[in-house]
Amino acid sequence: MLKFIDLFAGIGGFRIAFENLGCKCVFSSEWNKFSQQTYEANFNHRPFGDITLIPTSEIPDHDILTAGFPCQPFSIAGVTKHNALGIRHGFEHPTQGTLFFEIVKIIREKRPKAFILENVKNLQSHDKGKTFEVIKNVLYSDLNYHIHYQVIDARSLVPQNRKRIFIVGFDQSIQFSFPQLPDVKLRIKDILESEVDSKYTLSDHLWNYLQKYAIKHKEKGNGFGYGLVDLDGIARTLSARYYKDGAEILIPQVGKNPRRLTPSECARLMGFPETFIIPVSDNQAYRQFGNAVVPPVVEAIGKEMLKSLAHPVPERDILAESSLKTLVINQLELAFVF
């Protein structure tokens, strides 16, 4: 049985996915006390708090590292390209002082067989691409992991547009491909509860405000405004700010103002199981699901990772093949000349 650790664990989306694949969680870390509460209610285990406070040596050995790490600006001012490739450490390390650096420290010391990291799709363009370039260089050139990355939209497995970047790494050069996700054709109406408390219906004051706000921004030529969903379609991305007014995903109601999703509906929208326990307030639940990963997407990627680990066929060395092809062409040209 492969062992994994769950860093920046949130409410356990990665854990659900990898336990469904038969793996065993041997360590988890999450600093938010409300997320810890939800995690403990579902897994009978309270995650360790601030990951920066635990010595790496005390983290159990593991085969796979999982993390939905926060995106922080990496200070690379004054760091040469040579340094950014990960040769320098300590205070000169390009990721020093960021939470990503905590992942780097653990990978460097524990050398798991593989890792999977998740972040917002804009990670690639953050700071004009510099942030992602540092991440790739550190993982590949410094830590010597073979990395694969792809932006994946969860819309084929859950009824919302949700694009996230996933970075998968292996400690050896083996074949790996991100999965082609099947379209299960879920629609918003498929995840709605039949009876919903009236407290989720927007007040006249809030509904009028959102409509005026949308008109004002439409006149300015931008798209800011509420999202009244088509029940036969899919929703916008559920965000951590949903607790404020629910504006991005509003459910139409006949003869009433639209309503927010309930926390249970948010769980379904994110692909969490029906048995998932929500022990916190609505506002905290909205934050937690808005920040979560989609377990079915992670499970699909994890399944491909496990296949690669079980049958480690060496990855084709495209660079070497290209160099050999160039050499052959040059030799043929020389032969033709003479």
Secondary structure, 3 states (H helix, E strand, C coil): CCEEEEECCCCCHHHHHHHHCCCEEEEEECCCHHHHHHHHHHHCCCCECCHHHCCHHHCCCCCEEEECCCCCCCCCCCCCHHHHHHHCCHHHCCCCCCHHHHHHHHHHHHCCCEEEEEEEHHHHCHHHHHHHHHHHHHHHHHCCCEEEEEEEEHHHCCCECCEEEEEEEECCCECCCCCCCCCCCCCHHHHCCCCCCHHHECCHHHHHHHHHHHHHHHHCCCCCCCCECCCCCCECCCCCCHHHHCCCCEEEECCEEEECCCHHHHHHHCCCCCCCCCCCCHHHHHHHHHHCCCHHHHHHHHHHHHHHHHCCCECCCHHHHHHHHHHHHHHHHHHHHC
